[in-house]
C-alpha cells in the first residue's frame, strides 16, 4: 500500500496521505484521502479489462464535457486521464458520496436522466463494440456446451426465441449495465451515472429494462411482474421527452429482463470460471426463466 501511495503522489498534483482498500473484482478499488481534505476513488485494473475500461473512460470524459452528471476523472500531472505501471491501469476519480438509486422512488428522475444519456451518447465520436446475439445469448450457450451441461438445448431454444423478439429493436450507443447500482443518488438528491465499462452499440431498451427490472435474480415472486411494470410506467413518460419508445420496445420489456439473465450468467462464468455455477444453480436459472416466460407471456406476439 505504501508503494501505491508513493506512486499516486508522484503521478498526481495532489498529496495523498492514506489509502483504504474497498473491494476486488475485475479491478481493485481504493478510497484515497489527500491532505487538502479531498476524497478520491482509485481503480487498479487488470490487463484483460484495459480495452473496455479505456473506452468507458473516454465516454465519461465526453459526457462530463456535456455537463452530464458523471464522476469527474482526475488527470495526472502530464494531463492524462490514466496511467499504467506494473501491467496495471490506474484511474482516479472524485469520490461521489451517495447510495444506489431506488427505482420505485426515483423512476421519473431516472427516466429523464436515461433519456438525456441516450440522446447525448448518439453524438459520441468514438468507435464502440457492437453487441448482438453473440454477446447477449450465444456466449452463454457456448459456455454451457463447453461445460457439458445436459440441458443446454433448452437454454438454446429459449435464447433463440428471445432474440427473435428483440433483434429488430432500435439500437444505439448505450450504457450496457444501467441497473440501480450504477445510478447513484448523492446526499443532495442528484442522480449520477457510474461505470461505463460496458458501453456499446446495443439495444437502447436494454438500459431501460435493467433499471426498471424489479425481479429477484434468484427467486421469482409473481408480484415482481407488477412491480416492474409500475416502475416502467413511471420511467417512460420522462424518458420519451428525449427519445421516442416504439410499441415494439415496450412489448419487449419482459423479454429483455430474461435476456439479462443470459448475459449476466455468461459474464459470471467468464470471470470466475465455468465451474463456478453448479448444475443445480443452472437448473434453477432455467426454472426461473421458464416461470417468467409463463408469467408475463413475453413470447405471446412472436
CORVENZI-V879395 format. One record per residue. RES is the residue in three letters. PSI is psi in whole degrees, -180 to 180 (999 if undefined). NEAR is the number of other C-alpha atoms within 8 Angstrom. Layout:
# CORVENZI-V879395
res,psi,near
RES,PSI,NEAR
RES,PSI,NEAR
This chain:
# CORVENZI-V879395
res,psi,near
UNK,-36,5
UNK,-41,5
UNK,-43,6
UNK,-39,7
UNK,-43,12
UNK,-38,8
UNK,-44,8
UNK,-44,9
UNK,-28,11
UNK,-31,7
UNK,-30,8
UNK,152,10
UNK,44,8
UNK,161,6
UNK,112,9
UNK,134,12
UNK,-40,9
UNK,155,8
UNK,141,11
UNK,121,7
UNK,131,8
UNK,-54,8
UNK,167,7
UNK,165,7
UNK,-133,5
UNK,-23,8
UNK,152,9
UNK,148,12
UNK,152,12
UNK,153,12
UNK,126,13
UNK,137,13
UNK,127,12
UNK,160,12
UNK,-19,8
UNK,-2,5
UNK,-1,6
UNK,155,7
UNK,136,10
UNK,161,11
UNK,120,12
UNK,133,12
UNK,138,12
UNK,105,11
UNK,138,12
UNK,153,11
UNK,-34,8
UNK,-20,5
UNK,6,9
UNK,-49,10
UNK,-49,7
UNK,-36,10
UNK,-41,10
UNK,-43,9
UNK,-44,12
UNK,-37,13
UNK,-43,11
UNK,-41,8
UNK,-41,10
UNK,-41,11
UNK,-38,10
UNK,-46,9
UNK,-36,13
UNK,-39,11
UNK,-24,7
UNK,5,7
UNK,33,6
UNK,141,8
UNK,96,9
UNK,157,10
UNK,141,12
UNK,131,8
UNK,127,10
UNK,127,9
UNK,152,11
UNK,178,12
UNK,-32,8
UNK,11,5
UNK,7,6
UNK,147,8
UNK,-6,11
UNK,173,10
UNK,157,9
UNK,145,8
UNK,134,7
UNK,45,4
UNK,27,7
UNK,148,10
UNK,134,14
UNK,135,12
UNK,135,12
UNK,133,13
UNK,155,11
UNK,140,11
UNK,122,9
UNK,109,6
UNK,150,6
UNK,-164,8
UNK,166,8
UNK,142,10
UNK,161,11
UNK,106,8
UNK,-33,11
UNK,-31,6
UNK,-26,5
UNK,17,9
UNK,-46,14
UNK,-47,12
UNK,-41,10
UNK,-33,12
UNK,-46,14
UNK,-42,14
UNK,-43,10
UNK,-39,10
UNK,-43,14
UNK,-40,10
UNK,-49,9
UNK,-37,13
UNK,-45,10
UNK,-39,10
UNK,-21,10
UNK,-17,8
UNK,9,6
UNK,126,9
UNK,-11,4
UNK,169,4
UNK,139,4
UNK,154,9
UNK,145,6
UNK,128,7
UNK,126,11
UNK,-160,7
UNK,-32,9
UNK,-37,8
UNK,-51,9
UNK,-34,13
UNK,-53,12
UNK,-33,9
UNK,-34,10
UNK,-45,12
UNK,-41,11
UNK,-38,8
UNK,-44,11
UNK,-41,10
UNK,-41,9
UNK,-22,7
UNK,0,8
UNK,35,7
UNK,126,9
UNK,-16,5
UNK,25,6
UNK,-39,11
UNK,-32,7
UNK,-43,7
UNK,-41,10
UNK,-44,9
UNK,-40,8
UNK,-46,8
UNK,-40,11
UNK,-42,8
UNK,-39,9
UNK,-48,13
UNK,-34,9
UNK,-34,8
UNK,-34,11
UNK,-11,11
UNK,-26,7
UNK,10,5
UNK,155,9
UNK,139,8
UNK,159,8
UNK,-175,11
UNK,125,14
UNK,169,13
UNK,-49,10
UNK,-16,11
UNK,51,10
UNK,55,12
UNK,174,10
UNK,-26,11
UNK,-19,9
UNK,4,11
UNK,95,14
UNK,148,14
UNK,124,13
UNK,164,12
UNK,-27,7
UNK,-3,5
UNK,-2,6
UNK,148,7
UNK,136,13
UNK,132,11
UNK,131,10
UNK,165,9
UNK,88,7
UNK,23,14
UNK,-26,10
UNK,12,10
UNK,143,14
UNK,175,13
UNK,111,12
UNK,-160,13
UNK,115,12
UNK,-35,12
UNK,-19,11
UNK,-42,10
UNK,-45,14
UNK,-45,11
UNK,-40,13
UNK,-43,12
UNK,-41,10
UNK,-12,14
UNK,120,9
UNK,18,8
UNK,155,9
UNK,129,8
UNK,-31,6
UNK,-30,7
UNK,112,6
UNK,125,11
UNK,129,8
UNK,-28,7
UNK,-16,6
UNK,-28,11
UNK,-48,12
UNK,-40,8
UNK,-42,9
UNK,-43,12
UNK,-37,9
UNK,-45,8
UNK,-43,13
UNK,-41,12
UNK,-27,8
UNK,-32,11
UNK,-46,15
UNK,-40,10
UNK,-36,10
UNK,-39,13
UNK,-43,16
UNK,-3,11
UNK,-17,9
UNK,-31,10
UNK,132,9
UNK,149,7
UNK,124,7
UNK,163,6
UNK,-37,6
UNK,-38,7
UNK,-44,12
UNK,-43,8
UNK,-19,8
UNK,1,11
UNK,-50,10
UNK,-35,10
UNK,-37,12
UNK,-29,13
UNK,-41,11
UNK,-39,11
UNK,-36,12
UNK,-35,10
UNK,-40,9
UNK,-49,12
UNK,-41,12
UNK,-43,8
UNK,-42,9
UNK,-45,11
UNK,-42,8
UNK,-46,9
UNK,-30,13
UNK,-40,8
UNK,-40,7
UNK,5,7
UNK,147,8
UNK,-22,9
UNK,6,7
UNK,-21,7
UNK,125,8
UNK,167,7
UNK,-37,7
UNK,-39,6
UNK,-40,8
UNK,-40,9
UNK,-42,8
UNK,-38,9
UNK,-40,9
UNK,-39,9
UNK,-43,8
UNK,-50,11
UNK,-39,9
UNK,-44,8
UNK,-40,9
UNK,-43,11
UNK,-44,10
UNK,-34,7
UNK,-49,8
UNK,-8,8
UNK,49,8
UNK,-20,10
UNK,13,10
UNK,-36,5
UNK,18,4
UNK,999,5
